[in-house]
Amino acid sequence: MVGAGDIRDFRGSLNNNIEKGLFITTGTFSKAAKLEAVDPGKRLIDLLDGEELIDKIVECNIGVHEVRDYEIDEEFFKKI
């Protein structure tokens, strides 16, 4: 889980000419991290967590394809 300290460290690493940052994780952000990212008076940081990242990958069709899956209803076949 990404914490507020991680967001502060990231913000501190940004150059002065950058308007906003984007922090991407395959995990999740703590509530404190989310609050830190939008703290008034500080450079804003957009957050993208693991679920949102997967959604974007699927939406943009990057390295993925749809797979159809079926389960056999064994009870049905036992009855015939």
HUCOR-V19237 format. One record per backbone hydrogen bond with DSSP energy under -0.5 kcal/mol. NH is the residue of the N-H (numbers start at 1). CO is the residue of the C=O. E is the energy in kcal/mol with one decimal. If there is no record, write none. Layout:
nh = {NH NH}
co = {CO CO}
e = {E E}
This chain:
nh = {2 7 8 9 10 11 12 13 13 14 14 18 19 21 23 24 25 30 34 35 36 37 38 38 39 42 45 46 48 50 53 54 55 56 57 58 59 60 61 62 63 74 76 77 78 79 79 80}
co = {28 3 4 5 6 7 8 9 10 10 11 15 17 44 46 22 48 2 30 31 32 33 34 35 36 39 37 21 23 27 49 50 51 52 53 54 55 56 58 57 61 72 73 73 74 75 76 76}
e = {-3.0 -1.4 -2.5 -2.6 -2.3 -2.7 -2.3 -1.0 -0.8 -0.6 -1.3 -1.4 -0.5 -2.2 -3.0 -0.6 -2.4 -2.9 -2.1 -2.2 -2.5 -2.1 -0.8 -0.7 -1.2 -1.7 -2.1 -3.2 -2.2 -2.8 -2.6 -2.4 -2.3 -2.3 -2.4 -2.6 -2.9 -2.4 -1.0 -2.4 -0.9 -1.4 -0.6 -1.5 -1.9 -1.2 -0.6 -0.6}
